[in-house]
Each structure stands twice: as structure tokens, then as C-alpha cells.
């Protein structure tokens, strides 16, 4: 009886896998509305481009991805081929098409040698459908506020224009404000409502560049409006390793700007250094130092959950089950399926006694 059930399951699986995908169903623009890991774990990702806006487009056997809703000029494109329900993008990677129907698409990463808790599952909706729904929800007002799913796009980089304007005169300052695209009079005006610099010439230079940017914007889908407002934050940095301007629309949060580009690179590099030391210490069987290094790495960079997994594994190896369970419990609270499984399989008594 068991063998019969198993055989049926295998046949069902094969039937599902062998369904042929009509390539034309893929063509067009798709917007991600949800991401999870392939094993069902919550996404813990450094870049807000993965936790917020992601655009995929398919045309003529070319696949393009983009994490910036306005800067479509920065798309990353590469050829692909389809075999049954698998989109092949390289000899070792691609995407499984788990569902494609009407305006819904579900893709799952496939990379040789990578575990399911490191692979992502993307849930998409047709870009035009989402745009139309937002347009309808905003009503008939002629003055509206843009968001990442309801925005004009740039024909070239506004950030590049700003950096060219500053040339070698970069310094450390921040600013936030609102860009108003006047569609009726075909012009742009910039309001800066906060800055941390007393040098007004810097702000005037920013405003001058942005105010001249009307010709850079593709506003074809907003002919029904007279004015469209776009909040923004901007940061100019000058350090030993980097100089330049970064910018993010649709927010007044400098935190979002920093994490859109992956967070503070200096801290991330420092955390990675401790992580590597933890690996080396473990290989040398210096478990105490390995624990210290993984702990330091995780405290600096809480998005590097591998440091927490490694620390828990060493605690377990050393017979320090309560400490291992505490780490697995933290991973469980972060929605990590492997952490949940390790906690369940190893910490039943510890969980009961300590209330984790």
C-alpha cells in the first residue's frame, strides 16, 4: 500500500514538472509583491531592493531584472531559455516556474549546490495590472503623490547628473525634500525641507540639477494629471574609499536610503572579517574563539544569520545544549524553517524547562 501511494505521488510530481510553458505567457513586465525562501523561511536580506521593489521583464528570450523603480536604465539583462517549466539563465542556475496564470507568476531560484534556505521564491503580479489598480484607487484628483509602483521613469540617470554637477567638490551632507513634476507646464520644481549643511550653495546646486530634469522623465502614463509629487532623500559622501551622491525616492527616511544600498559597508566588512576568523578558529579546533568571533560578527551584522547557525552548532558540539537551543529559538523567531526544525528536534525538554 505504501509503495502504491509513493508511486502515485511520483507520477503526480512528474506530470506537474512536465507541463509545457507557453513562452508568450511570460512576456512583459512583472512586479514582485512577496519574497520568501524556498524552504518557506522568512526573508532576511540585506538589501531593501529584495524586501521592497523588484521588477522582472521578459522579451525575445531576454530576461531583465531591476531593483530601482525609476532608474530603468540600470536594468541587468541576460539571455534565457525554457525547458518545460525551467528558465535556464546559466549552466548552473535558473528559475523554476511554479505557477503562471493570468496575471500571477511564481518563480523559485535554482542554483547548483545551494540549499533551499538560501534560495528565494518570488511572487509576481503584472506591472500594468498593479499600475491600473493604483490609478483607480487614487481617483480623479489632478494632483497626486507617486510611489514605487506608480511612478514615471528616467531616460537616463539623475544621480549621474548630480554627481557630474559636484565633480570633485563632494562633501558629507544629507538632504530631504519633494520633487514636483508639473505635467501641465512641463517643468520640475524642487523643495528641500531639511538638510544638515550650512552651505546653501550645495543645496542650490542640487535643486538646479533636479529642476532641469523634466526632459529626463518619461511621463506618458501620467497624462491624466497636472502635478505629481515625489518625496526623496539624498546623501553626499566623501570618505577614503568612496565619494559621491546617493538618492532614493518615495521616502523621507535616511535609514531606507542606507539600506537600499546594503547598509554601512564598513560595518558589513568588519562583520565578515569576524565571521572568517570564526571559521578559521573552528578549523583549528579553537572553539572558544570561534564562538567569540561568530558572536561579534552577528552583533555587528544581524542579517548574517549564518553566524548564529554556526555558533549554535558549536554550542551543540560542546554539549552546551541550552545555549544552542537559545540560538535556534532566536532563528525560529526570525521565521527560519531550519532553526524551527533544529529547535523542535533537539530542544523539547530545554524548551519546556526554560520557556523558550
QUIRAJO-V349790 format. One line per field, one symbol per residue. ss: DSSP state (H for helix, E for strand, L for the rest). psi: psi as a letter, one per 30 degrees, with the letter a starting at -180 (. if undefined). Layout:
BEGIN
ss: ???
psi: ???
END
This chain:
BEGIN
ss: LHHHHHHHHHHHHHHHHLLLLLHHHHLEEEEEEEEEELLLLLLLLLLHHHHLLLEEEEELLEEEEELLLLLHHHLEEEELEEELLEEELLLLEEEEEEEEELLEEEEEEEELLLLHHHLEEEEEEEHHHHHHHHHHHHLLLLEEELELLELLEELLLHHHHHHHHHLLLLLLEEEEEEEEEELLLLEEEEEEEEELLLLHHHHHHHHHHHHLLHHHEELHHHLLLLEEEEEEEEEEEELLLLEEEEEEELLLLHHHHHHHLLLLHHHHHHHHHHHHHHHHHHHLLLHHHHHHHHHHHHHHLLLLHHHHHHHHHHHHHLLLHHHHHHHHHHHHHLLLHHHHHHHHHHLHHHHHHHLL
psi: eeeeeeeeeeeeeeeeegkkkjefffkakkkkfkkllegflkkjkekffffckkkkkkkhgkkkkkgjfeiffgkjkllllkjcgkjkflfglakkjfkjkcgkkkkkkjkkgklfffkkkkkllkeeeeeeeeeeefagkfjlkllffikllkflkeeeeeeeefcghkajllllakkjjjfeghlkkkkjfklgkfjfeeeeeeeeeefggeffkjgeggfflekkkjlllkkkkjaffkklklkklglgkfeeeefeggajeeeeeeeeeeeeeeeeeeeggieeeeeeeeeeeeeeiffifeeeeeeeeeeeeggieeeeeeeeeeeefggjeeeeeeeeffgeeeeeffg.
END
